[in-house]
Amino acid sequence: MLLSLRTFFIAADLLLREPYDVLRAAQQIAQEQAAGRTVAIVGEYHGQWHVAGRLHQPLVEIGAGELDAWLTKNPTGRVLLIHRRADDLPAGKRVVVEQPRCRGGRPAIVGMD
């Protein structure tokens, strides 16, 4: 009985952790901020990367149509966006890091350089 329960919890942990794991993107955001770069997020920010990355600065919220303009004003900045397909990534921008999947999409951090 104990072995069955343990197996169930391990399997549940493996299946449920990946779709909600924000650690990789959060760590990259922390590195970008430590390097002095401003990081923005497309859409509303609910703090999901703040605790995981132990961030000391807030993320700047921008709309989907503001990405190019924001990166033009902040050429060394980075933008976190959640996309579903590779076609959703902005053309001409460098993908700094992309996480396999999280919260119904794939987090990616993009920049000009």
N, C-alpha and C positions, 0 to 999 in steps of 0.2 A: 504494500500500500504506500509506504513512504517513498519507495523508488518510483512508483507511478506518479505520485504528486511532484516529486523533484523533476522528473522528466517533463511533465506538463509545464511547470513553471519555467524551466530552461527554454523549452520550445516557444512558449508565449513571450518570453523576454526577447528572444531572437526575432520573432515575427513582428512584435510591436515596437521595438526600439528603433529600427532603421527609419520608418516613416516619420518619426517625431524627433530624430536626433539632429540637433542644430549645432553640435559641437564644432565640426570642421569649419563651417562658415563663420561661426562666432570667433574661433581662434584666429582666422584670417583677418577678420575685422579688427580684432585687438592688435594684430601685427601692423596693419595699415595705420591705425590710430597712433601706435607707438612710434611709427616712422614719420609722424606729423601730418598725415593725410586726413582730410575730412571725408567721412563716409556718409553717403545718403542712401535712402531706401525708397524704392518705387512702391507707393501705396501707403497704407496705414501701418504704423509700427506699434506693436503691443508689448514690447520689451522681451520678446522671446530670445533674442541674441544677447541681450545685455548681461544677464546673469551667467549664462554659459561661457561667454567670452570675458567676463569680469571687466566690462568696458567702463571707462572713466568719463567718456564723453557721449552725449546723446547722438543718435543718428538723425540726419536731416530728412524729413519726409518730403518727397516730391511726387508729382503726378506722372503718369505714364508718358504723356506728351512733353514733359519737361526734361527728360533725360539728356538729350543732346545739348540743350541750352545750359543745363547745369554743369555738364562736363566741359563746355566751352568756357564758362566762367571760372571753373575749378579744374584746370587741366591736370593737376596732380591728384585730384580726388578720385574716389572709387564709388561705385553705385552697386548696391545689392538689389537684385531683382529675382523674382520667382517666375520661371517660365515652364511651359509644358513641352514644347518642341524646340529643336535647335533653330528653327525658322523664327522663333520669337525673340532670339537674341539680337541686339542692335548690330547692324552691319558696320564694319569699320572700327569696331571697339575691340580691345584686347580682353579676353577672358582671363582674369587673374586666377580664379579658382572656381570650380563647379562641383557641387555636391551631388551624389547620385540621385537622391530623391528625399523630399521632406515636405510634409504638410500639403500633399496633393500636387506638388510641382518639383522643380529642380532649382535650388538656389544657385545663383551665379554672381560673382563679383566682377564687374567690368570697369575698365578705365581707358583713358586715351593712350597712355604709353604702355 
